[in-house]
Amino acid sequence: MDSPTQPALPSSLAHDTIASLQSLMGTIVIAIFVITFVVQAFQIPSQSMENTLLVGDYLLVNKLCYGGHSFGDIVMPYEKIKRGDIVVFHYPVDPSQHFVKRVIGLPGDRLRMISKKVWINGKPIDEPYVHFLEPPNNMFRDNFPRTDIPALGLEGKWWLEMRKLVEDGELIIPQGHYFVMGDNRDDSQDSRYWGFVPRENIIGRPLLIYWSVRDWDGSSPATLAGRLHHLAYAVTHIFQITRWNRTLRLVH
């Protein structure tokens, strides 16, 4: 006697399964594309951009706003980098690190600082975003460029390069390069200390603070157990540690 055969999988179920897998794969591909080419997450690691950006702010960075160096730049209406733009870039001294600063000097500009005030092409510029700590006066930091006195934390290569680019007390910014500074002007390691940012190093412009966390033990532990405990604390205390007044705030 023949054994009964197993019923075939309904074609509709197989079709739905395939459609779901295709949809999932499509979502993954789109997510990878967006993360790779459109936006990038970035965490503020230092106080150099206070009070515009705070330690604990998590940003989405628009990687398409300035374009790149391809044919697409002709087709798409990309923006030019402007004075006052906040940018995320590969740190020129160590490109594996990402920094965030504000563009102060453009290619061809002549820049100097007099008693903390920035002058571009012979005129003072308005900087309502700047935050001063008002410590004792620092001659190199506050009256830049100074070619007669080096400063603590100054990159040696930049010290030699800078001295060749100063005329009549003004720093001449080469083509294809930008001079950037932190808004927390008295506590920022920026172009004054390590030099220009090449155009190709600029990743994009911060678009949105998607989450902001107030001061807590935010350092990442070295061990797996420590990291899991750290994550569990953040999840269970998310309402207490979140700065709700900064979350989902546009960056400008």
C-alpha positions, -999 to +999 in steps of 0.1 A: +000+000+000+015+034-010+023+058+018+004+091+017+025+119+002+032+151+021+012+181+009+032+206-012+040+240+003+013+264-009+027+285-036+012+316-020+032+310+012+064+305-008+058+336-027+052+356+005+084+343+020+104+352-010+088+387-011+096+392+026+132+383+020+135+406-010+120+434+011+144+428+039+174+427+016+162+459-001+159+476+033+194+464+043+209+476+010+192+510+014+204+513+050+240+505+039+238+530+011+225+557+035+251+551+061+279+549+036+270+578+013+243+600+028+245+604+066+269+593+093+265+592+131+290+612+151+295+617+189+308+650+203+339+639+223+352+672+237+343+707+249+358+725+220+325+734+203+306+745+235+280+760+237+269+751+202+276+714+206+281+697+240+299+665+251+272+639+249+255+652+217+250+625+191+248+639+155+237+629+121+262+643+096+250+651+061+277+637+038+262+648+005+258+686+012+292+695-002+296+668-028+329+654-037+352+653-067+331+634-092+308+639-122+279+640-098+290+674-085+281+689-119+246+673-119+236+677-083+231+712-067+258+708-040+267+737-017+299+755-014+317+754+020+310+788+036+325+808+064+306+799+096+297+763+085+302+736+111+320+707+095+331+671+104+364+661+089+393+637+090+419+652+114+449+660+091+475+648+116+457+615+121+430+609+094+416+579+114+401+605+138+371+626+131+369+662+144+342+688+143+349+725+141+336+757+125+351+771+092+366+805+098+390+810+069+384+802+032+410+796+005+427+828-004+417+846+029+442+866+049+436+858+086+448+871+119+435+874+155+439+905+177+431+901+214+408+871+205+390+889+177+393+873+143+401+896+113+396+884+077+411+904+048+416+934+071+381+934+086+368+920+119+341+894+116+310+889+137+310+856+156+279+854+179+285+817+184+319+821+202+322+812+238+351+825+259+363+811+292+383+843+300+415+827+313+447+847+315+457+860+281+476+836+258+497+855+233+499+827+207+463+816+210+447+850+212+470+870+188+474+844+160+496+840+140+527+845+161+559+833+145+581+844+174+566+822+202+556+785+199+528+772+220+522+741+241+505+715+219+517+730+187+525+706+159+561+710+148+554+705+111+527+732+112+550+755+131+575+754+102+548+756+075+529+785+091+560+807+093+563+805+054+526+816+050+526+847+071+528+882+055+524+914+074+511+895+104+484+878+084+482+840+076+474+834+039+452+803+035+462+783+004+437+772-023+419+739-015+424+744+023+403+757+052+411+773+086+388+759+113+383+768+150+362+757+179+334+778+192+349+774+227+377+796+215+398+794+247+397+756+249+400+743+214+429+725+197+422+737+161+439+751+130+460+774+152+478+744+166+479+719+137+471+737+105+447+737+076+420+712+067+423+700+031+391+700+011+393+662+006+393+657+044+359+673+049+332+646+054+301+668+057+280+691+079+262+681+111+225+681+104+207+671+135+213+662+172+194+630+173+202+623+209+219+642+237+231+627+270+238+647+301+269+641+322+272+605+335+297+577+334+299+577+297+334+563+292+334+530+274+348+502+297+376+479+284+361+445+292+330+429+276+313+426+310+319+463+317+305+473+283+274+452+289+269+468+323+275+502+307+249+496+280+224+482+306+227+513+327+221+536+297+190+516+287+175+515+321+182+552+328+175+566+294+149+591+306+171+604+334+203+609+313+187+622+281+188+660+275+153+663+260+157+700+252+186+692+229+174+659+213+162+663+177+176+698+175+189+711+142+226+722+141+235+756+129 
